[in-house]
Amino acid sequence: MAAGLLVLTMAVVGIVAVVWGTRTSSPDPRPLEQVTIAANTFYAGSCPILAAHENGYFGAEGLDVTIQPHTSGKAALDAVLEDKASLGVSADIPIMFAGMRQQPIAVVATIFASESDYEVVGRKDRGITTPASLRGKRIGVSLGTSGHFVLDAFLNRQKLSPSDVTAVDLKPEDIASALARGDIDAAATWEPHVSAMKKALGTNSTAFSATGIYEATSSVSGTRDYVENNQEAVKKVLRALIQGGRFCQDAPEQAREMTGRFMKFSAEELKEPWALYRFRVVLDQSLLLTLEDEARWAIKNGLVGDKKEMPNYLNNIHLDGLLTVMPRAVTVIH
């Protein structure tokens, strides 16, 4: 009888030990996978990346993500091409140039879009009151970026050509101060630099919106080798970014506060443009059409040397990841 009781007691203790061990052990003891994402942390389009990092969405997917800060998407994509980052967040212009140069870039998703982030801002004391008055002026712009494309497209709308102005190549973070000092007469760039220029000039500023000319996007890309050899990691990144995008869209006050910390802007300063932002993880056919339009612009203006043929940008889109994670988000014809 005593022996039977001892066996029963030991069995119960064993069961409790198993249950306790199950409850207290880590659900996934494997080490987190290291991923470095280069991003323009001074731009609201990076919100889904920042949210996935700050809110633990990357960690929940088994990723240890390091955000590498940059002040432009062009610099972020360069970091990817130089093997300094796993993935990079950029506008479409750097992706277009990479394709034209036959660099092995693969876009895995677009995470942000806005039609209201770009403007041309001029100084009234330099005689800039209408778009036509830009003729002959020195205009600050970051060459090879979306700001460059917007400037040329804006001038074209006004029946002006790039040769009618003098483009002054500046880093994005230097444009507002150059305009405030009077080193340039006007500038073409994106938020938050647009707001900084207007604030510095006050009533001395004249602003021309690029709405209807260009839709700004932020897309996540890697090299083809990285994306193809790390497809599971890419899917984990995408799942985390989907949650990050929802947070940025559905919790705007918290998202503005979080993004503002990185940008060194107050949440209140981001409130007005935020209402027009779209944070969605997609691969849309419009991206291909935009890249083709931009490639024609680059060829026409001799920005890619003597290249005359446009690449097939479908080769620069990695569809499999998002097709697996959220197939309805893919509208690229393939």
N, C-alpha and C positions, 0 to 999 in steps of 0.2 A: 504493500500500500504506500509506504513512504517512498519507495523507489519510483513508483508510478507518479506520485505527486512531484517528485524532483524532476522527472522527465518533462512533465507538463509545465512546471515553472520555467524550466530552461527554454522550452519551446516558445512560451509567451514572451520571455525576455528577448529571444531571438527575433520574434516578429516585431516587437517594439523597437529594437535596434535597427531593423531594416527600415521601418516606417520613419524613425527619427533621422536616419541617415539620408533617406530620400528627401525629406523636407529641408534639411540643412545644407545638402550638397549643392554646388553650383550647377545650374541647368546645363551649362556648356563649359567644361573645364579647359577647352582648347584656348590657346593664346589668341588675342585679338589680331586680326590681319591689318598690317600697316598700309595706309593709303595717304598720299600727300596730294592735296587739292590746291592748286594755285588759283587765286581769285582776286578780283578788284574789290577789296574790302571797303573802298571809298565810293561804292555804288550800290544803290538799293536793289539792283537786279541780283545781287548775291545773297539776298535774304534767305532763300531756301537752303543754301549751303550753311549759312550761319545758324539758322534754326535747327537744322539736322545735327549740327555740332553741339550747340548750346543746350538743346533739349534732350540730348541723349539718343536720338534716333539712329545715328551711326553705330553707337555702342550696342544698341539692342540688336543690330544686324551682325554683330561680331566684328566690327571694324574699329580700328584705332586711327582716326583721321586727324592729320595735321593740316591746318589751313595756312597756306603760304600767302602772306599779304602782298598785293601789288596795287599800283595806282591806275592801271589800265588793263583791259582785256588783252591787248596786244602783248604786253609784258608777261601776262599770265600764260598765254599760248606759247610764247617763246620759251618759257620755263619748261613746258612739256616737251617741246622739240629739242631742247638741250638736255633732256633727261634729268631735270632737276625737280620734276613733279610728275605724279602718276596721271593726274587729270587737271584740266584747266578750264576756267570759265571765261568766255569772251563774247563779244558781239560777233556778227557774221562777217564783217570786213576782214579781220585777221584770218578767218577760216577760208574766205575767198582767196586771199593772197597765198595762203599755204597750198591750196589746190592748184593755183596757177603755177606755183613753183615746184609742183609735184612732190611736196613734202607729205609724209605719210600720216595725215590727220584723219581721225575717225570721230564724228559727232555721235554721242550716245543719247543726247536729249537736249531740248530747249526748255529752260526753266522759268523764263520771264519774258514779258513783252509789254511795250508801251509806245504810244504814238505822241507822247507829250514831253519827252525828256530833252529834246534838242532845240537850241535856239541860236540865232546870230544876234549878238548884242554889240551895239556901237555907242560911241561917245557923241553926244549932241554938240559938244564944243569943238568937235572935228567936222562938223557939218553933216553928220549922219542923222537924217530924219526920215528918209524913205529908203527902200531897197536900192533904188537907182543911184542914191548918193554914196553907195559903197564903191562905185567906180573910182579907181586910182588910189584906194585906201590900202593900208597895211593891216591884214587880218590874221590874227593869231589862230593857229589850228595845230592839232597833232597829226602830222602827215602819216598816212597809212592806217588811220583809224576811221571809225564810223563818222567822227566829226568832220574829217576830210571829205568823205562822200556826201555828207549833208550839205557842206558848204558849196560844193560844185553843183549839186542838184538844186539848191536854193538859187544860186546865180543863174543857172539855166532857166529856171522858172521866170526870172526877171529879165530874160533875154540878154544876160551878161555871160561872159566866158571866164574861165580861170585866169586867162591872161589879162583881164581887165582889172585885176586886183593883184596885190603882192602878198602871197601866203608866207607867213612867218612860222616856222616849225618850232613848237614849244611842247614841253611835257604838259599833260593835262593839269597837274597840280600847280603849274607856274602861270597858267593863262590868266587867271583872275587878277593876280598881282601885277602882271605886265600891262593889262588893260587899265588898272587903277593908276599906275604910274604914268601912263601915256606913252609907253614904249610902242604900243600898237593902237590903231584907231578903232578896231572892232575885233570880235572873236567868235568862232563857231565851236561849240562844245556841248556837253551834256550836263545834267544835274549830278551832283550838287554845285558844280562850278558855275552853272548859269545863275543860280540864286546868289552865289557869292559875288559874282560880277554886278548884278543888279543892286545888291545891298551896298557894295562899295561905292558905286557911282550915284546911287540915289536918283534924283530928278535929272541927272546928267546922262541917263541911259536911254537908249532906244532899242527895243527888243523886237525881233522878227521870229515868229514861231515856225518850226519845221513840220508842224502837224499836217498830215496829208502828203508829205514828201517822203517821210521815212518812218518805219516802225522799228523801234529799237528792240533787240532781243538779246538775251544772254543764253549761251549754249555751253554744254559740258562736252569736252573733247579729250581724247587721248591719242597717243600714237597707235597705229594699226597693230603693231606688235604687242603693246601693252593690253589693248582692249581684247584682242583675240586670245592672248595667253592668260588673261585674268577675267574670263567671262562671268564667273560666279561672283567675284568681287564687284564687278560692274553692276550686276543685278542687285546686289546688296546696297550699293550706293544709290541706285535708282529708287529702290523701295524707301530708303531713308529720305530721299529728296521729295518724293511724293508726299510724305508726311510733313516735311519742311515747307513745301509749297502751300499745303492746306493751312498750316499755322499762319504763314504770312498773309494769306487771303482771308482767313476766318477770324483771326485775332489781331486786327490791324494795330490796335493801341500797343499791345505787348510787342508785336513785331517791329513797330516803329521805334520803340524804346530800345530794343535789343540792337537793331541795325544802326540806330543813331550812336550807340556807344562805340561801335567800330568806326563809323564815319566821322565821329566827333561833331555830330550835329544833334540838336535837340529833337525830340519826337514831334514837337509842335511844328518845327520847320519842315518836317517830312509829311505833315498831314495833308496838305493840299494836293501835291502830286500823287500821293499814295492811292488816292481814290480812283485814279486812272490806271493803276498798275494791274497786270494780270500775272499771277503766279501759278502756272500750270506746267506740269511735266509732259511734254509732247514731242513728237517728231512729225512736223506738218509739211505738206507739199509746198507751202508758201516759202519755206526755208530754201528749197532748191531754186524756186523762181527768183528769190532775192539774190542768191549767190550768182545766178546767171546774169541778172541785171548789173550787178556790181562788177562782174568779170568783164562785161562789155565796156563799162565805164573805165576800168583799169587799162584795157587794151587801147581804147580810143585816146586816152590821155598819156599813153606811153609809160605807165607806172609799173609795167612788168617787162621792161626791156623791149626786145623785138618780138615777143610772143604774140601770135595772132589767133591762135586756136584756144577755144574754151574747153576745159576738161569736163568729163562727165562727173558732176558733183555727187551723183548717186554713189559713186565709189568712195566718197568721203563720209557716208552715213552708215553707222552701224545699227541695223534694225533689230537684230536678234534679242538684245537685252530688253528693250522696252516692249517688244512683241510678246516676250515671255511674262514680264511683270505686269503690264497693263496694255493689252493688245488694242483696245479701243482708242488709245492715245496716239496711235500711229496712223497717219493719213497719207504718208508718202506712197506714191504709186510705184510699185516694184514688181 
